Amino acid sequence: MTTEQALVEKYGPLMTLLQVAELLDRSPEGLRITIRGNNALGRQLAMARVKIGRRVHFKAGLIARLIDCGCIEGAAA
């Protein structure tokens, strides 16, 4: 099973900010700060972001690719 399949099976195709924070072992506010920051990880997470109305979600497939490439360390899929 690939990382993407595991994430989609557990969370669905879109993940909430809380789910991504849990996956990356970060606080939700820490994840928000990372996304707003001017760093490589923040830019990559921002590209995975999708706004639906006022809610922010993340594409599980892109999060899986970030984990697989080693761009995100400490993530337990």
Wavefront OBJ file of the C-alpha trace (Angstrom):
o trace
v 0.000 0.000 0.000
v 1.380 3.396 -0.951
v 1.464 6.386 1.335
v -1.205 8.072 -0.770
v -3.506 5.052 -0.541
v -3.026 4.897 3.228
v -3.830 8.594 3.668
v -6.874 8.487 1.387
v -8.157 5.367 3.140
v -7.780 6.964 6.576
v -8.702 10.602 5.855
v -10.296 10.730 2.408
v -9.038 12.741 -0.591
v -8.990 16.001 1.382
v -7.472 16.413 4.824
v -8.301 19.112 7.350
v -5.631 21.287 8.897
v -6.096 19.382 12.170
v -5.540 16.045 10.426
v -2.372 17.267 8.690
v -1.100 18.720 11.970
v -1.764 15.396 13.716
v -0.017 13.477 10.934
v 3.046 15.734 11.105
v 3.051 15.755 14.924
v 2.653 19.534 15.051
v 0.163 21.829 16.664
v -2.446 23.335 14.342
v -1.133 26.835 15.076
v 2.440 25.718 14.390
v 1.312 24.322 11.031
v -0.424 27.609 10.184
v 2.774 29.509 11.003
v 4.813 27.128 8.813
v 2.429 27.629 5.885
v 2.567 31.426 6.208
v 6.354 31.405 6.529
v 8.813 31.976 3.730
v 10.337 28.487 3.638
v 10.307 25.482 1.321
v 7.971 23.371 3.456
v 5.510 26.235 3.850
v 5.371 26.824 0.098
v 4.839 23.111 -0.606
v 2.077 22.838 1.985
v 0.463 25.982 0.573
v 0.385 24.341 -2.883
v -1.505 21.373 -1.390
v -4.060 23.715 0.200
v -7.599 23.990 -1.115
v -10.134 26.463 0.240
v -13.765 25.389 0.208
v -15.733 28.349 1.407
v -14.001 29.443 4.595
v -12.556 26.011 5.340
v -9.016 25.002 4.474
v -8.270 21.456 3.330
v -5.183 19.764 1.934
v -4.947 17.305 -0.948
v -3.999 13.937 0.546
v -2.103 12.950 -2.609
v 0.187 15.978 -2.428
v 0.763 15.502 1.303
v 1.699 11.865 0.574
v 4.203 12.978 -2.084
v 5.794 15.418 0.366
v 6.160 12.613 2.907
v 7.540 10.179 0.313
v 10.150 12.598 -1.031
v 11.452 13.230 2.478
v 10.427 16.882 2.405
v 8.510 16.324 5.635
v 10.424 14.515 8.342
v 8.814 12.757 11.265
v 5.506 12.063 9.530
v 4.004 8.710 10.421
v 1.779 7.507 7.599
l 1 2 3 4 5 6 7 8 9 10 11 12 13 14 15 16 17 18 19 20 21 22 23 24 25 26 27 28 29 30 31 32 33 34 35 36 37 38 39 40 41 42 43 44 45 46 47 48 49 50 51 52 53 54 55 56 57 58 59 60 61 62 63 64 65 66 67 68 69 70 71 72 73 74 75 76 77
